[in-house]
């Protein structure tokens, strides 16, 4: 008995201490190699390069509190203006500012990540539309390939159209008589044909650029523009459209039988109507949700 105990103890001896100080991996090394991080390689490389830009270290810490303060100040002013039936905003100005800002101030990596997001959200709702069997849905297509397509699109600002598509999508789903949103589909019966990203045309020469802002700094300014130039009620609707992620991921989980879609959403309650204190942070997380969901669908497609 004593001999067995001795053998058992020997099997649980601590690992020997290193003879020299080990080199510590950086968070960027982890981002590139973490086997449990369900993000595509191209996104990882974009994020690593983007996150190492000097603007994230020196501009963002100043820009973030300034934008949050201005956003809430503008909202207060607009609420007061609404008492006197004054609506402050201009979609035409938003179109101009969007294109000017993207061309002059935004890094190529941030440009591509924003274009990817608009395309991915459209891909995921098309996946649901096709595989749910709903034939009575509104047109869903919006996949910009270049920055010049982020302004006016058929008489509507691209960001507004992006929000309108997903809002109308859920209204149409709720009214649809033939949509299957709850029953699992056999993997070999699922249509994955829409899971193809367009080829993005990004200018990497730096011509005409005044600065190359990182992704996070970029979306703080973008949200500031939206709050400034959207009608207040329209902005509230757009902000709460982020929480439709819960409904979309629930449907993806139901159709595919994969429960991991349910782990990534920002809030479990789409009826929790509110304006987040830091809306940009929620938007940043929202963008990651779609990258994870797209990667998971590609994994299911490949078996």
Secondary structure, DSSP 8 states (H G I E B T S, - for coil): -HHHHHHHHHHT------SS------HHHHHHH-TT----HHHHHHHHHHHTSHHHHHTHHHHHHHHHHHHHHHHHHHHHHHHTT-----HHHHHHHHHHHHHHHB-HHHHHHHHHHHHHHHHHHHHHHHHHT------------SGGGGSEETTEEHHHHHHHHHHHHHHHHHH-SS---SS---GGG---TT----------S-TT-S--B-HHHHHHHHHHHHHHHS-HHHHHHHHHGGGGHHHHHHHHHHHH--GGGGGS-S-S-TT-----TTHHHHHHHHHHHHHHHHHHHHHHHH-
